[in-house]
């Protein structure tokens, strides 16, 4: 059953990749390949697998919609989902005039979080404190508020996704 789900999503991706060399579709294809290599040993693995397959399928539909509408920014967000979501959070909470530096902020947050986060970091008091501290330092570096909605939304996204 799992292979049928992946085969269905992959067939749709192959058709799109034949027509377009979009980084979004290449990223989605890579996510499918990573999912294929995951071992399913118990019910929890099975549920996680299906959740990820569903998320990829939703992203394929979103990429198709964005491609049809010519929405390049949506395709860019789908090419790197973590940075895409961070970009959206930062853009929504950045004061006017600072939107030009959003890609720099997102890149810096992503690189720092990838560097300091580890499996289970959010369950560890020390890991949680370190990620919060590093996130605040990036926001402060760009003269953004280190408390409030921007920090809270960014931190929640990082906690869920990294």
C-alpha positions in Angstrom: 0.0 0.0 0.0 2.8 2.4 0.9 4.5 1.9 -2.4 1.3 2.5 -4.3 0.9 5.9 -2.5 4.4 6.9 -3.3 4.1 5.6 -6.9 1.0 7.7 -7.4 2.7 10.9 -6.1 5.9 10.2 -8.0 4.1 9.6 -11.3 2.5 13.1 -11.0 5.9 14.6 -10.2 7.6 12.8 -13.1 5.0 14.4 -15.5 5.7 17.8 -14.0 9.5 17.4 -14.1 9.3 16.4 -17.8 7.7 19.8 -18.5 9.7 21.9 -16.0 13.0 22.0 -14.2 11.5 23.8 -11.3 13.5 23.5 -8.0 10.1 23.0 -6.3 9.4 19.8 -8.2 13.0 18.6 -7.8 12.7 19.2 -4.0 9.5 17.3 -3.9 11.0 14.4 -5.8 13.9 14.3 -3.3 11.5 14.2 -0.4 9.7 11.2 -2.0 13.0 9.4 -2.4 13.9 10.1 1.3 10.5 8.8 2.3 11.0 5.6 0.3 14.2 4.8 2.2 12.6 5.1 5.6 12.0 1.8 7.4 8.5 1.2 8.7 8.8 -1.0 11.8 5.7 -0.2 13.8 2.4 1.6 13.8 4.0 4.9 14.8 6.4 4.7 11.9 3.4 3.8 9.6 1.5 6.9 10.7 4.5 9.2 10.4 5.1 7.8 6.9 1.5 8.4 5.8 1.6 11.9 7.3 4.7 12.8 5.4 3.3 11.2 2.2 0.1 13.3 2.6 2.2 16.5 3.2 4.2 15.8 0.0 1.0 15.2 -1.9 -0.4 18.5 -0.6 2.8 20.3 -1.6 2.6 18.7 -5.1 -0.9 20.1 -5.5 0.2 23.5 -4.2 3.2 23.5 -6.7 0.8 22.7 -9.5 -1.5 25.5 -8.6 1.4 27.9 -8.2 2.9 26.9 -11.6 -0.5 27.3 -13.3 -0.9 30.8 -11.7 2.7 31.8 -12.4 3.4 32.3 -8.7 7.1 32.0 -8.5 7.4 33.0 -4.8 5.1 30.1 -3.9 7.2 27.7 -6.0 10.4 29.1 -4.2 8.8 28.4 -0.8 8.0 24.8 -1.9 11.5 24.3 -3.1 12.8 24.6 0.4 9.7 24.2 2.7 11.5 25.1 6.0 12.9 28.3 4.6 9.7 29.0 2.7 7.6 28.8 5.9 10.2 30.9 7.8 10.1 33.5 5.1 6.4 33.8 5.3 6.5 34.2 9.1 9.2 36.8 8.9 7.5 38.7 6.1 4.3 38.9 8.0 5.9 40.2 11.1 8.7 42.4 9.8 8.2 46.2 9.9 7.8 48.0 6.6 11.1 48.8 4.9 12.9 45.7 6.1 11.4 43.2 3.6 14.6 43.4 1.5 16.6 41.7 4.2 14.0 38.9 4.9 16.0 36.3 2.8 19.1 37.1 4.8 17.2 36.7 8.1 15.7 33.4 7.0 19.0 32.1 5.8 20.7 33.0 9.1 17.9 31.5 11.2 17.9 28.3 9.2 21.7 27.9 9.3 21.9 28.5 13.1 19.0 26.3 13.9 20.3 23.5 11.8 23.7 23.9 13.6 22.4 24.0 17.2 19.3 21.7 16.9 19.6 18.0 17.4 17.2 15.1 17.6 15.1 15.6 20.7 16.4 19.2 21.3 12.9 20.4 22.1 12.4 17.9 24.9 15.7 18.9 26.5 15.8 22.0 28.7 19.3 22.8 27.5 18.5 22.3 23.9 15.4 24.4 24.1 17.2 27.3 25.8 20.0 27.2 23.3 17.7 27.4 20.3 15.8 30.2 21.9 19.0 32.1 22.7 20.3 31.7 19.1 17.0 32.7 17.6 16.9 35.8 19.8 20.5 36.7 18.8 19.6 36.5 15.1 16.6 38.8 15.6 18.7 41.2 17.6 21.4 41.2 15.0 18.8 42.5 12.5 17.3 45.0 15.0 14.1 43.0 15.2 12.1 42.5 18.5 13.4 39.5 20.5 10.0 39.2 22.2 6.5 39.1 20.9 4.7 37.7 17.9 7.7 37.4 15.6 9.8 35.5 18.1 6.8 33.4 19.2 5.7 32.3 15.7 9.3 31.7 14.5 10.1 29.7 17.6 6.9 27.6 17.3 7.7 26.9 13.6 11.3 25.9 14.4 10.1 23.7 17.3 7.7 21.8 15.0 9.9 21.6 11.9 13.6 21.2 13.0 
